[in-house]
Amino acid sequence: MTYHTSTYAPFQPTQTAVAAACCLSLRDPFSDLLTREVLLLRDCIEVAKKQWGFDIRAAVILPAQMQMLGAFETGTYGIEQALASVQETFQRHLSDQEGAVWDGPAAIRPLDWGAVGIRARFIEAAPVRARLVDHPSDWRFSTAFRDGDGPERGVAVA
């Protein structure tokens, strides 16, 4: 099986930036809430990016999970706070949800900068591993998606 080979510009991290792979999962692993509410999730991510100053390198939104690779200037504390902000804002704006939506806090794995490219490809291949598409660039809720720039585009990378 052939995977998408991204041609990423290299990260230009500052001395204080932390690279981290992050995962947010829904309490119900069979839900499709994140893909149904992808525009709301994108807005929540943009708010957190402005507040906490991080850069998304790769991301994929699966029906019940979001995986992301980012550069965080605020260290581990900022990563936790930024992702908690995404979770809280998303939950607050869901009108028909009762109870907790998320399966706890985000899973965060700090990375060595040399592993960023490999981890980005791994994250973007998640829809292939989940048997949702044959090729990472076919999943519209991913940074690997290369066709179109309309509101249906899954993950905005600034």
N, C-alpha and C positions, 0 to 999 in steps of 0.2 A: 504494500500500500504506500503510495506516495503522499507526502504531506506538503503543505504550503511552505515554501521557503521565503521568509520575509527578508526584505532588504532594508533593515532598520538603520537609521542614522545612529551613531553611537551616543549613549548617554553622556551628558556633560555634567556629572554630579559635582556639587560643591563638596568641600571637605566635611560638611556636617550632614549631608544628605544620606538617607538610609534607603536602600532598595529592599522592597518586601513583596512577597506573594501573599495575597489575602483571599479569603473565601468567606462569603456570607451565604448561609443555607437557611431555607425555610423550615419551619417546624414540620410541615407536611411534605415529605419528599416526593409525593405524587402530584403535587399542585403544579399548575402552570401560571401562577400568579405573576411571576417576574416577567414572563414574555407577554402576558396580557396587559400588564401595566408598565411596559418598558419605557414609555415616555415619561411617566411619573418618576420611575427609577433614575432615568437620565437627568431629570431636573434635580433630584435629590443629590446625585453625584456632583453636579455642577455647583450647587450651593456649598457642599462640603469642600470642593476644590478651592472655591473662592475664600472660604473661611480658614482652611488649614493649609493652603498652599502646597498642593502636591500635583504631580504629573503622572498621568496614566500612560504606561508603556504598552501594555497589552491587556485586553479584557474580553470576557465572554459572559453573556447572560444566558443561562440555561433555564428551563422552565421553573426549577425550584432552587437554583443556585447561581451566584455570581462569583466568578473568579477574576482576579485583577492583579496586575503587576504594576507597582508604582514606585516613584521616587518621592520620598517624603523628607522635606527640609526640617521637620519638627521632631525627628527621631521617633522612637517607639511610642512614647506618650501621644504624639500627634497622630500616628497611625491609628491607634486605638480610638482616639477621640473623633477623628475624621470618619471612621467606619461606623462608630456609634451614632454619629450625626446622620449618616445616610439611613441607618436602620430606624432611628426615631422619626425622622422627617417622613420617610416612606410610610411607616405605620400610622402616623398622625393624619396623613392625607388620604388614607383608604377609608371610604365611607361605609362600606358594607362588612368590615372585618371586626369581629369581636375576639378579644383575647390576644395572646402573643402570636405574632406572625413568624418571627425569627426563631431559629433553633439556637438560642444563646448568642454570645458575642462572636465577633469575627475570629476566624482562625488566621493567625498572622505568622509568617515565616520570613524573618530577615534573611537577605541573600548577599552573597559576595557579588560585587559588580561584574566579575567575570562570568557569572552564571546567568546574567540577565537575558541574553539572547536565547539560550536553550530553554529557560523557563517561559519566556514569551511564546515560543513555538509550542511548548507543552500546554500552556493555557489555551491558546487558540485552537489546539487539536481536541479539546474537550468534547465538542459536539460530535466529532468522528468517533471517539471512544464511547460516547453514549448512544451511538448508532442513530443519530438524528440526521446526519448528512454524510455524504461520501468524501467530501473535501472541506477543510476548514473555511475556505473562502466562500463556500455555499451558505454558511450560517449567517443570516443577516443581523444577528445580535452579537456581533463580534468585531474586534478590530481587524480581523483577517478578511472581513467582507469587503470586497473591492468595487462592487457595482452600485452606483447611485449615491446621492447625497441627500435624499428627501427625508421627511420626518420618520420614515420607517427604518432608517439606518439605526442599527442596534446600539452601538457604543460610540459616543463622541470622544475623540481624543484631541485635546487642545494642544 
